[in-house]
Amino acid sequence: MNDPVVVVGGGISGLMSAWYLRRDGREVTVIEREHGEAGCSYGNAGLIVPSHFVPLAAPGALSAGLRWIWSNHSPLSFRPRLSIDWARWLARFRHACTEAHVIRSARPLFELNTLSHRLYQEIAQANPGLGYAHRGLTVACLTEEALREEERNVAMAGELGADAR
């Protein structure tokens, strides 16, 4: 069964799906409503980082979100509106912004990110012109509070098996 496949969305998930389908001999068409560098993959700056295992719904995210609310490039970008659906979403998000949620989500996110990283390395080896470079990640903190938070993240990353310092 080698029916043609249509992938909707030219972000990282759509393109990686298309790549693996083509590798397996499928005919693939990718449909993207914008140009290639637009969409949900735009804001990640091309980073593939297993160390980003803290979910968006974490303590402090709601207050940060209120500061980010009007930026199209923030990690929490939306246009608030008066609707019951939006109010329900906001209530669920607020309820999820707990340390327990972070602890529950950290391992699955780390494993998913680690697998994604490994698969991307595989793709880069098969396509030397891709421009992949393994360089690590440096985080600069502007406040003592941010530094303490990053120190906690480094400790948790180490517990998950990451090489983090």
N, C-alpha and C positions, 0 to 999 in steps of 0.2 A: 504494500500500500504506500505509494509515493505521491499522493495528491499534493498539489501546490499548497503552500501555507502563506497566509497573510498575517504579518505582525503589525499590530497597531501601536505606534509609539516608537520614536527613534531615540529614546533615552538609553541609558546604560542597560537596563533590563531588556528592552526590545532589541537592541543591537546584539547583545550577548546571546539572546535566544535565537536570533536570526543566524548568527555565526555558527552556533552548534548545529542548528538545523541544516545549514548549507554544508557543513563538514560531514554530516551524515547523509548527504546526497539529495536533500530536499530542495525543491524550487521554492524560493522565498521572495516575497515582496514586502518591503517595509513601508508603511504609510505613516507619515509624520505631518501634522498640521502646520508646523512652523519650520524654520530652517534648522539644520543639524545641531547647533549648539544651544538651542532654546529648550524650554520645558523643565521638567523636574530634575534633570541631571545637571542643569546649569550651575546651581549654587554649590556643588561639591568641589569645584576647582580641580576636577580630575583626580581627586584623592581616592585611593583605595586603602582604607585604614582599619585593620582589625581592632585597633585600639579604641575605636568609637563605638563602644558597647553600651554606653549609658543611654537609655531611651529618652526621647524628647519629653515625655511625661515624667518629669523628675521633680523633686522638691525645688522650688524657686522658679520653675518654668512658667507658671502662670503670671507671676509678677513681671518676669522678663518679657513674656509674650505681650503683655499690655504695653510695654515700651516699644516692641517691634511691630505692633499690629498694622501700621500703615506702610511698612516696607515690603515691597514685592520680592526682595532678595533675602529676607530673614528666614530662619528655620521654622518660623511659625507665622506664615503670611496668609491672611484671609481678610475679607471685607465683612465686618459685622453687620448683621441685619436683624430686624425684628422678625424672628420666626421661631416657632416651637422646636423645629429641628436643630437650629443653631444653639438654642438654649440647652437642649438635651445634650448636644455634643460637648458644649462648654462644661456642663455639670459632670459628664463622664470623664472628661479630661482632667478637671479639678480633682475628682475622686481618685484618679490614677497617679497623681503627682505625689507619690509617697516613696519613702526609702524602701519599703517592702516591694513595691513595683520594680524599682531599680534592681534590687537583689534578684528578684524572680526573672527579670528580663536579661540580665547581664550575660549569663552563659549562653542562652540561645542566640543572642545578637553577636556575641564574640565568635561562636562557632560558624554562624552564617557569614560573617565578615571574613573569617579566616578561610573558609571554603571559597568565597568570592575572590579573595586575593590569590589563592592557589590556582584557581581556574584562569584568572587574568594572566598570571605568569605563564601558564600553558599556552594561552593565545599569543602572548608576546613572543614566546620562543618559536611558535609556528609562523609569526609575522614580524621579522626583525625590524622592519621600518615603522612599527607601531609607535615607537617613542616611549616605551615603558622604562622607567628608572626606579630602582629600589633605593630610597634615600633615607628612610626613617621619617620621623616627625619631631619637630621641636615646638613646644608650646610656651608662649610668653604670657605672663600674668601681670595685669596692671594693678592688682590689689592683693593684699595679704590674704583676704578671704578667698579670692580666686586661686591663689597659690595653694592654700590648704585643701581646697576642693580637688585640684589637680593631683596633689600628693595622695589623697584618698583614692582617686582614679588609678594612679600608678600602682598603689598597693593592691587594689582589686584586680588590675590587669595581671599582675604577677601571680595572684591566686588562680587566675583563669589559665595561666600558662604562657602569657605574653612576655616578650623580652622588653620590659619597660623600666626606665630609670628616670 
